[in-house]
């Protein structure tokens, strides 16, 4: 798909078709990286961004324990509700 660089005040811009944005899954804030002959636009938010810090905070608060305990016994729901 071709487009033109347009003047926007003292800057320049490129109109990005909705179809391309939808296909790339880009919304909100983006990062732009320049290298010779190309611009790369990517989402500013990375998948799983901040997970490492959140998991560390959970571990330090003791919130990372299993809900049913460590034993391999069936849970109450499995014992009463599940049809084997």
C-alpha positions, 0 to 999 in steps of 0.5 A: 500500500502506498501513501504520501508524506504530508505536511502537518504544520512544521512537521510531516506525517503519514496517514495510516489506513484503518485496515493496516492499523487493525491488521497490526493491532496498533492502538493508543501509544506507539514507538517509532524507530528510524533506520536508513530508509525505513521507519518502524512503528510498534506498540509502546506497550509490550505483552506481559510488560511489568509481570516480573515486578508484579510476581516479585511483589506477590512473592514478597507478600506471600500471595503466590501460594496455591489456593487449594494447598500443595497436596495432590488430593482431589479438591472438594469440588472434584470429590463432590461434583465431578463425574469420573 
